[in-house]
C-alpha cells in the first residue's frame, strides 16, 4: 500500500536517500567514462557537477530511440526524450549500484553490437 511505502521511505531517511542518489549518479558517470562511451557518439547532457544534477542522467545520441528500446528489451527501463535523449532515473529507494552496473554493461553491449539498429521504428514519442 501507499502507507507502507511511505513508512519504508521514512525509515530509510531522506538524507540517506539523497546521499545514495548522489553516489548512484556519480557511479553512472564513472562507468560511462571508464567504458569510453563517448567512442560510440554518446554524450552526457546532465551536469557532471554533483551540486547541479538531480537523480537522472541524460545521454544524447542520434539513435536514442533505438537505444532506449534496446535497453527496455534488456529489462533496463529508461525514458526516451525527443529528439535525441535517453534519460536514466536513478531513484535511490529502489535502484542499487548493481543495477547501475548491469545497465551500463547492457548499454555498452547495445552500442558495441549496434543492437539499437533493430529498434529504429518509432511507435511513440516518449517511452
C-alpha positions in Angstrom: 0.0 0.0 0.0 1.0 3.6 -0.3 1.1 4.0 3.5 3.6 1.0 3.8 5.8 2.6 1.1 5.8 5.9 2.9 6.8 4.2 6.1 9.7 2.5 4.5 10.9 5.7 2.9 10.6 7.4 6.2 12.7 4.7 7.9 15.4 5.0 5.2 15.6 8.7 5.8 15.5 11.5 3.2 19.1 12.5 3.8 20.4 8.9 3.3 18.4 8.6 0.1 19.7 11.9 -1.2 23.3 10.8 -0.4 22.8 7.4 -2.2 21.2 9.1 -5.2 24.3 11.4 -5.5 26.5 8.3 -5.3 24.5 6.4 -7.9 24.7 9.2 -10.4 28.4 9.6 -9.8 28.9 5.9 -10.2 26.9 6.0 -13.5 29.2 8.8 -14.8 32.3 6.9 -13.6 31.3 3.8 -15.5 30.4 5.9 -18.6 33.9 7.3 -18.6 35.6 4.0 -17.8 33.8 2.3 -20.7 34.7 5.2 -23.0 31.1 5.5 -24.1 31.9 8.7 -26.0 33.6 6.5 -28.6 30.0 5.4 -29.6 28.9 9.0 -30.0 27.1 9.1 -26.7 27.4 12.3 -24.6 26.3 13.1 -21.1 23.8 16.0 -21.1 23.3 16.1 -17.4 25.8 18.4 -15.5 28.7 16.4 -14.2 28.9 18.7 -11.2 27.1 16.9 -8.4 25.7 20.1 -7.0 24.0 20.8 -10.3 22.3 17.5 -11.0 19.4 15.5 -9.6 18.7 11.8 -9.7 18.6 11.5 -13.5 21.4 11.1 -16.1 20.5 12.1 -19.6 22.6 10.8 -22.6 22.4 12.2 -26.1 22.8 10.2 -29.3 21.2 10.4 -32.7 19.9 6.8 -32.3 18.5 7.5 -28.8 15.1 6.0 -29.6 16.6 2.7 -30.7 18.9 2.7 -27.8 16.1 3.2 -25.3 14.0 0.4 -26.9 17.0 -2.0 -26.9 17.6 -1.2 -23.2 13.9 -1.9 -22.5 14.2 -5.2 -24.3 17.0 -6.0 -21.9 14.9 -5.1 -18.8 16.5 -1.7 -18.3 13.8 1.0 -18.2 15.0 4.5 -19.3 12.9 7.3 -20.8 13.3 8.4 -24.4 13.1 12.2 -24.8 12.8 13.6 -28.3 14.7 14.4 -30.3 17.9 12.6 -29.1 18.0 11.8 -25.4 17.9 8.6 -23.2 17.2 9.5 -19.6 18.1 7.2 -16.7 16.3 7.6 -13.4 18.5 6.6 -10.5 16.0 6.6 -7.7 17.8 5.6 -4.5 14.8 3.9 -2.9 14.8 1.1 -5.4 17.9 1.3 -7.6 21.1 -0.4 -6.5 24.7 0.0 -7.5 24.5 -3.4 -9.1 21.5 -2.2 -11.2 23.6 0.8 -12.4 26.5 -1.6 -13.3 24.2 -4.0 -15.1 22.5 -1.3 -17.1 25.8 0.2 -18.1 27.1 -3.2 -19.3 23.8 -3.6 -21.3 24.3 -0.1 -22.8 27.9 -1.0 -23.7 26.7 -4.2 -25.4 23.9 -2.3 -27.3 26.4 0.2 -28.6 29.2 -2.2 -29.3 26.9 -4.6 -31.3 24.7 -1.8 -32.7 21.6 -3.6 -31.3 19.8 -0.2 -31.5 19.5 -0.7 -35.2 16.9 -3.4 -34.6 14.7 -0.9 -32.8 14.6 2.2 -35.0 10.9 2.2 -35.8 9.2 4.7 -33.6 5.9 3.7 -32.1 5.6 6.6 -29.7 7.3 9.8 -28.7 8.0 9.0 -25.1 8.8 5.6 -23.5 
